[in-house]
Structure formats: structure tokens, C-alpha cells
Amino acid sequence: RKVWNAIQLSKIYTGKPSTTVQATFGLPDTKRGDTWVYGNMNIIDPTTQRRFKTANFLIQDGKVLLVEAN
């Protein structure tokens, strides 16, 4: 399974169409309002070396406004 860099994940997808996220990750596991939640991921923050399993994509007007790993 791919290991995602939390900083790069944000840089790559912020401002992109939501269709790009869906093409890469498929349908979200959960939708919480405007936030698409993808679980069972392998994400690492290179500055703290913390590992995360969930990526949250805040979608507004069909575009990614914010990406957070937790």
C-alpha cells in the first residue's frame, strides 16, 4: 500500500477538482457535510514522523479547499 506524505497530499490536492480526488481514491468512505473522509490510508507527517490513517478532504464548489490527515 502506498505511503502518503501529509504535506505533499495537501499540496497536490488543494485547489483541484473533487473529481481528481475521486479518480485517485474512489468514493469516500464517509461524507461529513462537505468533508470527504478516506480511511485505512498510510500517511506520514515528515516533520514529526507521526503516522495517520485518515485523510479528510474539505470540498467546496466542486474543489478541494483543505486536506487534513488524522
mmCIF file of the N, C-alpha and C atoms, coordinates in Angstrom:
data_MODEL
# 
_entry.id   MODEL 
# 
loop_
_atom_site.group_PDB 
_atom_site.id 
_atom_site.type_symbol 
_atom_site.label_atom_id 
_atom_site.label_alt_id 
_atom_site.label_comp_id 
_atom_site.label_asym_id 
_atom_site.label_entity_id 
_atom_site.label_seq_id 
_atom_site.pdbx_PDB_ins_code 
_atom_site.Cartn_x 
_atom_site.Cartn_y 
_atom_site.Cartn_z 
_atom_site.occupancy 
_atom_site.B_iso_or_equiv 
_atom_site.pdbx_formal_charge 
_atom_site.auth_seq_id 
_atom_site.auth_comp_id 
_atom_site.auth_asym_id 
_atom_site.auth_atom_id 
_atom_site.pdbx_PDB_model_num 
ATOM 1   N N  . ARG A 1 1  ? 0.841   -1.185 0.000  1.00 0.00 ? 1  ARG A N  1 
ATOM 2   C CA . ARG A 1 1  ? 0.000   0.000  0.000  1.00 0.00 ? 1  ARG A CA 1 
ATOM 3   C C  . ARG A 1 1  ? 0.880   1.241  0.000  1.00 0.00 ? 1  ARG A C  1 
ATOM 4   N N  . LYS A 1 2  ? 0.452   2.261  -0.702 1.00 0.00 ? 2  LYS A N  1 
ATOM 5   C CA . LYS A 1 2  ? 1.228   3.492  -0.847 1.00 0.00 ? 2  LYS A CA 1 
ATOM 6   C C  . LYS A 1 2  ? 1.296   4.257  0.467  1.00 0.00 ? 2  LYS A C  1 
ATOM 7   N N  . VAL A 1 3  ? 2.478   4.794  0.764  1.00 0.00 ? 3  VAL A N  1 
ATOM 8   C CA . VAL A 1 3  ? 2.654   5.686  1.905  1.00 0.00 ? 3  VAL A CA 1 
ATOM 9   C C  . VAL A 1 3  ? 2.561   7.119  1.388  1.00 0.00 ? 3  VAL A C  1 
ATOM 10  N N  . TRP A 1 4  ? 1.644   7.872  1.952  1.00 0.00 ? 4  TRP A N  1 
ATOM 11  C CA . TRP A 1 4  ? 1.438   9.262  1.536  1.00 0.00 ? 4  TRP A CA 1 
ATOM 12  C C  . TRP A 1 4  ? 2.146   10.205 2.491  1.00 0.00 ? 4  TRP A C  1 
ATOM 13  N N  . ASN A 1 5  ? 2.761   11.237 1.952  1.00 0.00 ? 5  ASN A N  1 
ATOM 14  C CA . ASN A 1 5  ? 3.366   12.309 2.725  1.00 0.00 ? 5  ASN A CA 1 
ATOM 15  C C  . ASN A 1 5  ? 2.258   13.333 2.984  1.00 0.00 ? 5  ASN A C  1 
ATOM 16  N N  . ALA A 1 6  ? 1.990   13.649 4.254  1.00 0.00 ? 6  ALA A N  1 
ATOM 17  C CA . ALA A 1 6  ? 0.868   14.532 4.600  1.00 0.00 ? 6  ALA A CA 1 
ATOM 18  C C  . ALA A 1 6  ? 0.995   15.908 3.947  1.00 0.00 ? 6  ALA A C  1 
ATOM 19  N N  . ILE A 1 7  ? 2.192   16.443 3.900  1.00 0.00 ? 7  ILE A N  1 
ATOM 20  C CA . ILE A 1 7  ? 2.405   17.772 3.311  1.00 0.00 ? 7  ILE A CA 1 
ATOM 21  C C  . ILE A 1 7  ? 2.174   17.726 1.806  1.00 0.00 ? 7  ILE A C  1 
ATOM 22  N N  . GLN A 1 8  ? 2.710   16.716 1.151  1.00 0.00 ? 8  GLN A N  1 
ATOM 23  C CA . GLN A 1 8  ? 2.537   16.576 -0.296 1.00 0.00 ? 8  GLN A CA 1 
ATOM 24  C C  . GLN A 1 8  ? 1.075   16.320 -0.651 1.00 0.00 ? 8  GLN A C  1 
ATOM 25  N N  . LEU A 1 9  ? 0.398   15.533 0.160  1.00 0.00 ? 9  LEU A N  1 
ATOM 26  C CA . LEU A 1 9  ? -1.022  15.245 -0.072 1.00 0.00 ? 9  LEU A CA 1 
ATOM 27  C C  . LEU A 1 9  ? -1.812  16.556 -0.125 1.00 0.00 ? 9  LEU A C  1 
ATOM 28  N N  . SER A 1 10 ? -1.522  17.443 0.805  1.00 0.00 ? 10 SER A N  1 
ATOM 29  C CA . SER A 1 10 ? -2.195  18.742 0.824  1.00 0.00 ? 10 SER A CA 1 
ATOM 30  C C  . SER A 1 10 ? -1.802  19.591 -0.381 1.00 0.00 ? 10 SER A C  1 
ATOM 31  N N  . LYS A 1 11 ? -0.520  19.631 -0.693 1.00 0.00 ? 11 LYS A N  1 
ATOM 32  C CA . LYS A 1 11 ? -0.043  20.437 -1.830 1.00 0.00 ? 11 LYS A CA 1 
ATOM 33  C C  . LYS A 1 11 ? -0.620  19.946 -3.154 1.00 0.00 ? 11 LYS A C  1 
ATOM 34  N N  . ILE A 1 12 ? -0.684  18.644 -3.324 1.00 0.00 ? 12 ILE A N  1 
ATOM 35  C CA . ILE A 1 12 ? -1.157  18.068 -4.586 1.00 0.00 ? 12 ILE A CA 1 
ATOM 36  C C  . ILE A 1 12 ? -2.647  18.322 -4.801 1.00 0.00 ? 12 ILE A C  1 
ATOM 37  N N  . TYR A 1 13 ? -3.463  18.118 -3.766 1.00 0.00 ? 13 TYR A N  1 
ATOM 38  C CA . TYR A 1 13 ? -4.911  18.106 -3.963 1.00 0.00 ? 13 TYR A CA 1 
ATOM 39  C C  . TYR A 1 13 ? -5.637  19.409 -3.648 1.00 0.00 ? 13 TYR A C  1 
ATOM 40  N N  . THR A 1 14 ? -5.057  20.302 -2.843 1.00 0.00 ? 14 THR A N  1 
ATOM 41  C CA . THR A 1 14 ? -5.721  21.573 -2.549 1.00 0.00 ? 14 THR A CA 1 
ATOM 42  C C  . THR A 1 14 ? -5.882  22.380 -3.842 1.00 0.00 ? 14 THR A C  1 
ATOM 43  N N  . GLY A 1 15 ? -7.116  22.805 -4.097 1.00 0.00 ? 15 GLY A N  1 
ATOM 44  C CA . GLY A 1 15 ? -7.420  23.573 -5.304 1.00 0.00 ? 15 GLY A CA 1 
ATOM 45  C C  . GLY A 1 15 ? -7.822  22.732 -6.501 1.00 0.00 ? 15 GLY A C  1 
ATOM 46  N N  . LYS A 1 16 ? -7.643  21.412 -6.397 1.00 0.00 ? 16 LYS A N  1 
ATOM 47  C CA . LYS A 1 16 ? -8.001  20.519 -7.505 1.00 0.00 ? 16 LYS A CA 1 
ATOM 48  C C  . LYS A 1 16 ? -9.500  20.213 -7.470 1.00 0.00 ? 16 LYS A C  1 
ATOM 49  N N  . PRO A 1 17 ? -10.062 19.818 -8.614 1.00 0.00 ? 17 PRO A N  1 
ATOM 50  C CA . PRO A 1 17 ? -11.476 19.413 -8.631 1.00 0.00 ? 17 PRO A CA 1 
ATOM 51  C C  . PRO A 1 17 ? -11.696 18.161 -7.776 1.00 0.00 ? 17 PRO A C  1 
ATOM 52  N N  . SER A 1 18 ? -12.868 18.059 -7.195 1.00 0.00 ? 18 SER A N  1 
ATOM 53  C CA . SER A 1 18 ? -13.192 16.882 -6.384 1.00 0.00 ? 18 SER A CA 1 
ATOM 54  C C  . SER A 1 18 ? -13.131 15.604 -7.218 1.00 0.00 ? 18 SER A C  1 
ATOM 55  N N  . THR A 1 19 ? -13.336 15.726 -8.519 1.00 0.00 ? 19 THR A N  1 
ATOM 56  C CA . THR A 1 19 ? -13.265 14.549 -9.393 1.00 0.00 ? 19 THR A CA 1 
ATOM 57  C C  . THR A 1 19 ? -11.858 13.958 -9.421 1.00 0.00 ? 19 THR A C  1 
ATOM 58  N N  . THR A 1 20 ? -10.841 14.788 -9.203 1.00 0.00 ? 20 THR A N  1 
ATOM 59  C CA . THR A 1 20 ? -9.461  14.297 -9.147 1.00 0.00 ? 20 THR A CA 1 
ATOM 60  C C  . THR A 1 20 ? -9.264  13.416 -7.922 1.00 0.00 ? 20 THR A C  1 
ATOM 61  N N  . VAL A 1 21 ? -9.815  13.836 -6.791 1.00 0.00 ? 21 VAL A N  1 
ATOM 62  C CA . VAL A 1 21 ? -9.735  13.046 -5.559 1.00 0.00 ? 21 VAL A CA 1 
ATOM 63  C C  . VAL A 1 21 ? -10.449 11.713 -5.765 1.00 0.00 ? 21 VAL A C  1 
ATOM 64  N N  . GLN A 1 22 ? -11.631 11.767 -6.357 1.00 0.00 ? 22 GLN A N  1 
ATOM 65  C CA . GLN A 1 22 ? -12.412 10.553 -6.581 1.00 0.00 ? 22 GLN A CA 1 
ATOM 66  C C  . GLN A 1 22 ? -11.711 9.621  -7.563 1.00 0.00 ? 22 GLN A C  1 
ATOM 67  N N  . ALA A 1 23 ? -11.053 10.170 -8.573 1.00 0.00 ? 23 ALA A N  1 
ATOM 68  C CA . ALA A 1 23 ? -10.333 9.338  -9.540 1.00 0.00 ? 23 ALA A CA 1 
ATOM 69  C C  . ALA A 1 23 ? -9.161  8.622  -8.879 1.00 0.00 ? 23 ALA A C  1 
ATOM 70  N N  . THR A 1 24 ? -8.537  9.279  -7.907 1.00 0.00 ? 24 THR A N  1 
ATOM 71  C CA . THR A 1 24 ? -7.378  8.694  -7.227 1.00 0.00 ? 24 THR A CA 1 
ATOM 72  C C  . THR A 1 24 ? -7.783  7.713  -6.136 1.00 0.00 ? 24 THR A C  1 
ATOM 73  N N  . PHE A 1 25 ? -8.737  8.093  -5.298 1.00 0.00 ? 25 PHE A N  1 
ATOM 74  C CA . PHE A 1 25 ? -9.072  7.316  -4.106 1.00 0.00 ? 25 PHE A CA 1 
ATOM 75  C C  . PHE A 1 25 ? -10.409 6.588  -4.182 1.00 0.00 ? 25 PHE A C  1 
ATOM 76  N N  . GLY A 1 26 ? -11.203 6.846  -5.220 1.00 0.00 ? 26 GLY A N  1 
ATOM 77  C CA . GLY A 1 26 ? -12.525 6.236  -5.315 1.00 0.00 ? 26 GLY A CA 1 
ATOM 78  C C  . GLY A 1 26 ? -13.537 7.029  -4.512 1.00 0.00 ? 26 GLY A C  1 
ATOM 79  N N  . LEU A 1 27 ? -14.684 6.431  -4.284 1.00 0.00 ? 27 LEU A N  1 
ATOM 80  C CA . LEU A 1 27 ? -15.716 7.086  -3.485 1.00 0.00 ? 27 LEU A CA 1 
ATOM 81  C C  . LEU A 1 27 ? -15.240 7.199  -2.041 1.00 0.00 ? 27 LEU A C  1 
ATOM 82  N N  . PRO A 1 28 ? -15.587 8.285  -1.354 1.00 0.00 ? 28 PRO A N  1 
ATOM 83  C CA . PRO A 1 28 ? -15.163 8.421  0.042  1.00 0.00 ? 28 PRO A CA 1 
ATOM 84  C C  . PRO A 1 28 ? -15.819 7.357  0.919  1.00 0.00 ? 28 PRO A C  1 
ATOM 85  N N  . ASP A 1 29 ? -15.110 6.975  1.981  1.00 0.00 ? 29 ASP A N  1 
ATOM 86  C CA . ASP A 1 29 ? -15.669 6.014  2.935  1.00 0.00 ? 29 ASP A CA 1 
ATOM 87  C C  . ASP A 1 29 ? -16.865 6.629  3.658  1.00 0.00 ? 29 ASP A C  1 
ATOM 88  N N  . THR A 1 30 ? -16.758 7.919  3.948  1.00 0.00 ? 30 THR A N  1 
ATOM 89  C CA . THR A 1 30 ? -17.808 8.653  4.643  1.00 0.00 ? 30 THR A CA 1 
ATOM 90  C C  . THR A 1 30 ? -17.827 10.079 4.124  1.00 0.00 ? 30 THR A C  1 
ATOM 91  N N  . LYS A 1 31 ? -19.004 10.677 4.148  1.00 0.00 ? 31 LYS A N  1 
ATOM 92  C CA . LYS A 1 31 ? -19.118 12.116 3.876  1.00 0.00 ? 31 LYS A CA 1 
ATOM 93  C C  . LYS A 1 31 ? -19.707 12.757 5.117  1.00 0.00 ? 31 LYS A C  1 
ATOM 94  N N  . ARG A 1 32 ? -19.002 13.755 5.651  1.00 0.00 ? 32 ARG A N  1 
ATOM 95  C CA . ARG A 1 32 ? -19.499 14.521 6.799  1.00 0.00 ? 32 ARG A CA 1 
ATOM 96  C C  . ARG A 1 32 ? -19.719 15.943 6.323  1.00 0.00 ? 32 ARG A C  1 
ATOM 97  N N  . GLY A 1 33 ? -20.924 16.236 5.905  1.00 0.00 ? 33 GLY A N  1 
ATOM 98  C CA . GLY A 1 33 ? -21.198 17.546 5.314  1.00 0.00 ? 33 GLY A CA 1 
ATOM 99  C C  . GLY A 1 33 ? -20.404 17.695 4.035  1.00 0.00 ? 33 GLY A C  1 
ATOM 100 N N  . ASP A 1 34 ? -19.548 18.708 3.976  1.00 0.00 ? 34 ASP A N  1 
ATOM 101 C CA . ASP A 1 34 ? -18.717 18.955 2.797  1.00 0.00 ? 34 ASP A CA 1 
ATOM 102 C C  . ASP A 1 34 ? -17.366 18.247 2.860  1.00 0.00 ? 34 ASP A C  1 
ATOM 103 N N  . THR A 1 35 ? -17.155 17.424 3.884  1.00 0.00 ? 35 THR A N  1 
ATOM 104 C CA . THR A 1 35 ? -15.870 16.746 4.049  1.00 0.00 ? 35 THR A CA 1 
ATOM 105 C C  . THR A 1 35 ? -15.960 15.296 3.600  1.00 0.00 ? 35 THR A C  1 
ATOM 106 N N  . TRP A 1 36 ? -15.057 14.925 2.700  1.00 0.00 ? 36 TRP A N  1 
ATOM 107 C CA . TRP A 1 36 ? -14.945 13.540 2.255  1.00 0.00 ? 36 TRP A CA 1 
ATOM 108 C C  . TRP A 1 36 ? -13.879 12.876 3.108  1.00 0.00 ? 36 TRP A C  1 
ATOM 109 N N  . VAL A 1 37 ? -14.213 11.732 3.691  1.00 0.00 ? 37 VAL A N  1 
ATOM 110 C CA . VAL A 1 37 ? -13.314 11.041 4.602  1.00 0.00 ? 37 VAL A CA 1 
ATOM 111 C C  . VAL A 1 37 ? -12.872 9.719  3.982  1.00 0.00 ? 37 VAL A C  1 
ATOM 112 N N  . TYR A 1 38 ? -11.570 9.534  3.925  1.00 0.00 ? 38 TYR A N  1 
ATOM 113 C CA . TYR A 1 38 ? -10.976 8.295  3.417  1.00 0.00 ? 38 TYR A CA 1 
ATOM 114 C C  . TYR A 1 38 ? -10.171 7.660  4.547  1.00 0.00 ? 38 TYR A C  1 
ATOM 115 N N  . GLY A 1 39 ? -10.544 6.448  4.927  1.00 0.00 ? 39 GLY A N  1 
ATOM 116 C CA . GLY A 1 39 ? -9.849  5.745  5.996  1.00 0.00 ? 39 GLY A CA 1 
ATOM 117 C C  . GLY A 1 39 ? -8.920  4.683  5.443  1.00 0.00 ? 39 GLY A C  1 
ATOM 118 N N  . ASN A 1 40 ? -8.263  3.990  6.364  1.00 0.00 ? 40 ASN A N  1 
ATOM 119 C CA . ASN A 1 40 ? -7.364  2.885  6.028  1.00 0.00 ? 40 ASN A CA 1 
ATOM 120 C C  . ASN A 1 40 ? -6.250  3.325  5.075  1.00 0.00 ? 40 ASN A C  1 
ATOM 121 N N  . MET A 1 41 ? -5.770  4.551  5.291  1.00 0.00 ? 41 MET A N  1 
ATOM 122 C CA . MET A 1 41 ? -4.667  5.059  4.479  1.00 0.00 ? 41 MET A CA 1 
ATOM 123 C C  . MET A 1 41 ? -3.381  4.993  5.299  1.00 0.00 ? 41 MET A C  1 
ATOM 124 N N  . ASN A 1 42 ? -2.275  5.154  4.639  1.00 0.00 ? 42 ASN A N  1 
ATOM 125 C CA . ASN A 1 42 ? -0.975  5.145  5.294  1.00 0.00 ? 42 ASN A CA 1 
ATOM 126 C C  . ASN A 1 42 ? -0.320  6.497  5.017  1.00 0.00 ? 42 ASN A C  1 
ATOM 127 N N  . ILE A 1 43 ? -0.430  7.413  5.983  1.00 0.00 ? 43 ILE A N  1 
ATOM 128 C CA . ILE A 1 43 ? 0.040   8.789  5.810  1.00 0.00 ? 43 ILE A CA 1 
ATOM 129 C C  . ILE A 1 43 ? 1.074   9.090  6.889  1.00 0.00 ? 43 ILE A C  1 
ATOM 130 N N  . ILE A 1 44 ? 2.153   9.755  6.509  1.00 0.00 ? 44 ILE A N  1 
ATOM 131 C CA . ILE A 1 44 ? 3.174   10.148 7.474  1.00 0.00 ? 44 ILE A CA 1 
ATOM 132 C C  . ILE A 1 44 ? 3.445   11.643 7.356  1.00 0.00 ? 44 ILE A C  1 
ATOM 133 N N  . ASP A 1 45 ? 3.596   12.292 8.504  1.00 0.00 ? 45 ASP A N  1 
ATOM 134 C CA . ASP A 1 45 ? 3.998   13.701 8.528  1.00 0.00 ? 45 ASP A CA 1 
ATOM 135 C C  . ASP A 1 45 ? 5.519   13.713 8.624  1.00 0.00 ? 45 ASP A C  1 
ATOM 136 N N  . PRO A 1 46 ? 6.214   14.181 7.587  1.00 0.00 ? 46 PRO A N  1 
ATOM 137 C CA . PRO A 1 46 ? 7.674   14.104 7.572  1.00 0.00 ? 46 PRO A CA 1 
ATOM 138 C C  . PRO A 1 46 ? 8.354   14.982 8.621  1.00 0.00 ? 46 PRO A C  1 
ATOM 139 N N  . THR A 1 47 ? 7.670   16.005 9.109  1.00 0.00 ? 47 THR A N  1 
ATOM 140 C CA . THR A 1 47 ? 8.301   16.876 10.098 1.00 0.00 ? 47 THR A CA 1 
ATOM 141 C C  . THR A 1 47 ? 8.242   16.291 11.506 1.00 0.00 ? 47 THR A C  1 
ATOM 142 N N  . THR A 1 48 ? 7.189   15.551 11.817 1.00 0.00 ? 48 THR A N  1 
ATOM 143 C CA . THR A 1 48 ? 7.031   14.987 13.165 1.00 0.00 ? 48 THR A CA 1 
ATOM 144 C C  . THR A 1 48 ? 7.177   13.464 13.193 1.00 0.00 ? 48 THR A C  1 
ATOM 145 N N  . GLN A 1 49 ? 7.187   12.848 12.014 1.00 0.00 ? 49 GLN A N  1 
ATOM 146 C CA . GLN A 1 49 ? 7.214   11.389 11.865 1.00 0.00 ? 49 GLN A CA 1 
ATOM 147 C C  . GLN A 1 49 ? 5.948   10.710 12.400 1.00 0.00 ? 49 GLN A C  1 
ATOM 148 N N  . ARG A 1 50 ? 4.899   11.495 12.648 1.00 0.00 ? 50 ARG A N  1 
ATOM 149 C CA . ARG A 1 50 ? 3.625   10.907 13.083 1.00 0.00 ? 50 ARG A CA 1 
ATOM 150 C C  . ARG A 1 50 ? 2.963   10.211 11.912 1.00 0.00 ? 50 ARG A C  1 
ATOM 151 N N  . ARG A 1 51 ? 2.256   9.129  12.236 1.00 0.00 ? 51 ARG A N  1 
ATOM 152 C CA . ARG A 1 51 ? 1.538   8.363  11.220 1.00 0.00 ? 51 ARG A CA 1 
ATOM 153 C C  . ARG A 1 51 ? 0.038   8.558  11.410 1.00 0.00 ? 51 ARG A C  1 
ATOM 154 N N  . PHE A 1 52 ? -0.645  8.635  10.276 1.00 0.00 ? 52 PHE A N  1 
ATOM 155 C CA . PHE A 1 52 ? -2.091  8.838  10.282 1.00 0.00 ? 52 PHE A CA 1 
ATOM 156 C C  . PHE A 1 52 ? -2.744  7.801  9.381  1.00 0.00 ? 52 PHE A C  1 
ATOM 157 N N  . LYS A 1 53 ? -4.010  7.527  9.638  1.00 0.00 ? 53 LYS A N  1 
ATOM 158 C CA . LYS A 1 53 ? -4.754  6.534  8.861  1.00 0.00 ? 53 LYS A CA 1 
ATOM 159 C C  . LYS A 1 53 ? -5.929  7.124  8.096  1.00 0.00 ? 53 LYS A C  1 
ATOM 160 N N  . THR A 1 54 ? -6.241  8.401  8.335  1.00 0.00 ? 54 THR A N  1 
ATOM 161 C CA . THR A 1 54 ? -7.418  9.015  7.730  1.00 0.00 ? 54 THR A CA 1 
ATOM 162 C C  . THR A 1 54 ? -7.054  10.317 7.032  1.00 0.00 ? 54 THR A C  1 
ATOM 163 N N  . ALA A 1 55 ? -7.612  10.520 5.845  1.00 0.00 ? 55 ALA A N  1 
ATOM 164 C CA . ALA A 1 55 ? -7.463  11.786 5.126  1.00 0.00 ? 55 ALA A CA 1 
ATOM 165 C C  . ALA A 1 55 ? -8.838  12.417 4.973  1.00 0.00 ? 55 ALA A C  1 
ATOM 166 N N  . ASN A 1 56 ? -8.931  13.695 5.303  1.00 0.00 ? 56 ASN A N  1 
ATOM 167 C CA . ASN A 1 56 ? -10.171 14.460 5.182  1.00 0.00 ? 56 ASN A CA 1 
ATOM 168 C C  . ASN A 1 56 ? -9.992  15.514 4.103  1.00 0.00 ? 56 ASN A C  1 
ATOM 169 N N  . PHE A 1 57 ? -10.883 15.517 3.136  1.00 0.00 ? 57 PHE A N  1 
ATOM 170 C CA . PHE A 1 57 ? -10.851 16.493 2.046  1.00 0.00 ? 57 PHE A CA 1 
ATOM 171 C C  . PHE A 1 57 ? -12.087 17.374 2.169  1.00 0.00 ? 57 PHE A C  1 
ATOM 172 N N  . LEU A 1 58 ? -11.889 18.656 2.455  1.00 0.00 ? 58 LEU A N  1 
ATOM 173 C CA . LEU A 1 58 ? -12.999 19.599 2.511  1.00 0.00 ? 58 LEU A CA 1 
ATOM 174 C C  . LEU A 1 58 ? -13.283 20.063 1.092  1.00 0.00 ? 58 LEU A C  1 
ATOM 175 N N  . ILE A 1 59 ? -14.485 19.767 0.609  1.00 0.00 ? 59 ILE A N  1 
ATOM 176 C CA . ILE A 1 59 ? -14.882 20.077 -0.765 1.00 0.00 ? 59 ILE A CA 1 
ATOM 177 C C  . ILE A 1 59 ? -15.848 21.254 -0.749 1.00 0.00 ? 59 ILE A C  1 
ATOM 178 N N  . GLN A 1 60 ? -15.538 22.281 -1.539 1.00 0.00 ? 60 GLN A N  1 
ATOM 179 C CA . GLN A 1 60 ? -16.434 23.427 -1.644 1.00 0.00 ? 60 GLN A CA 1 
ATOM 180 C C  . GLN A 1 60 ? -16.491 23.868 -3.098 1.00 0.00 ? 60 GLN A C  1 
ATOM 181 N N  . ASP A 1 61 ? -17.705 24.005 -3.611 1.00 0.00 ? 61 ASP A N  1 
ATOM 182 C CA . ASP A 1 61 ? -17.923 24.384 -5.015 1.00 0.00 ? 61 ASP A CA 1 
ATOM 183 C C  . ASP A 1 61 ? -17.186 23.459 -5.979 1.00 0.00 ? 61 ASP A C  1 
ATOM 184 N N  . GLY A 1 62 ? -17.145 22.156 -5.634 1.00 0.00 ? 62 GLY A N  1 
ATOM 185 C CA . GLY A 1 62 ? -16.542 21.164 -6.519 1.00 0.00 ? 62 GLY A CA 1 
ATOM 186 C C  . GLY A 1 62 ? -15.029 21.128 -6.504 1.00 0.00 ? 62 GLY A C  1 
ATOM 187 N N  . LYS A 1 63 ? -14.407 21.869 -5.561 1.00 0.00 ? 63 LYS A N  1 
ATOM 188 C CA . LYS A 1 63 ? -12.945 21.887 -5.470 1.00 0.00 ? 63 LYS A CA 1 
ATOM 189 C C  . LYS A 1 63 ? -12.494 21.582 -4.051 1.00 0.00 ? 63 LYS A C  1 
ATOM 190 N N  . VAL A 1 64 ? -11.265 21.078 -3.939 1.00 0.00 ? 64 VAL A N  1 
ATOM 191 C CA . VAL A 1 64 ? -10.688 20.776 -2.634 1.00 0.00 ? 64 VAL A CA 1 
ATOM 192 C C  . VAL A 1 64 ? -10.210 22.083 -2.002 1.00 0.00 ? 64 VAL A C  1 
ATOM 193 N N  . LEU A 1 65 ? -10.779 22.403 -0.851 1.00 0.00 ? 65 LEU A N  1 
ATOM 194 C CA . LEU A 1 65 ? -10.415 23.622 -0.138 1.00 0.00 ? 65 LEU A CA 1 
ATOM 195 C C  . LEU A 1 65 ? -9.318  23.346 0.892  1.00 0.00 ? 65 LEU A C  1 
ATOM 196 N N  . LEU A 1 66 ? -9.356  22.145 1.498  1.00 0.00 ? 66 LEU A N  1 
ATOM 197 C CA . LEU A 1 66 ? -8.432  21.815 2.579  1.00 0.00 ? 66 LEU A CA 1 
ATOM 198 C C  . LEU A 1 66 ? -8.246  20.308 2.644  1.00 0.00 ? 66 LEU A C  1 
ATOM 199 N N  . VAL A 1 67 ? -7.022  19.882 2.958  1.00 0.00 ? 67 VAL A N  1 
ATOM 200 C CA . VAL A 1 67 ? -6.731  18.463 3.168  1.00 0.00 ? 67 VAL A CA 1 
ATOM 201 C C  . VAL A 1 67 ? -6.089  18.324 4.543  1.00 0.00 ? 67 VAL A C  1 
ATOM 202 N N  . GLU A 1 68 ? -6.619  17.416 5.356  1.00 0.00 ? 68 GLU A N  1 
ATOM 203 C CA . GLU A 1 68 ? -6.055  17.157 6.677  1.00 0.00 ? 68 GLU A CA 1 
ATOM 204 C C  . GLU A 1 68 ? -5.897  15.659 6.873  1.00 0.00 ? 68 GLU A C  1 
ATOM 205 N N  . ALA A 1 69 ? -4.804  15.293 7.516  1.00 0.00 ? 69 ALA A N  1 
ATOM 206 C CA . ALA A 1 69 ? -4.575  13.891 7.883  1.00 0.00 ? 69 ALA A CA 1 
ATOM 207 C C  . ALA A 1 69 ? -4.771  13.768 9.386  1.00 0.00 ? 69 ALA A C  1 
ATOM 208 N N  . ASN A 1 70 ? -5.459  12.704 9.794  1.00 0.00 ? 70 ASN A N  1 
ATOM 209 C CA . ASN A 1 70 ? -5.592  12.447 11.231 1.00 0.00 ? 70 ASN A CA 1 
ATOM 210 C C  . ASN A 1 70 ? -5.842  10.981 11.496 1.00 0.00 ? 70 ASN A C  1 
# 
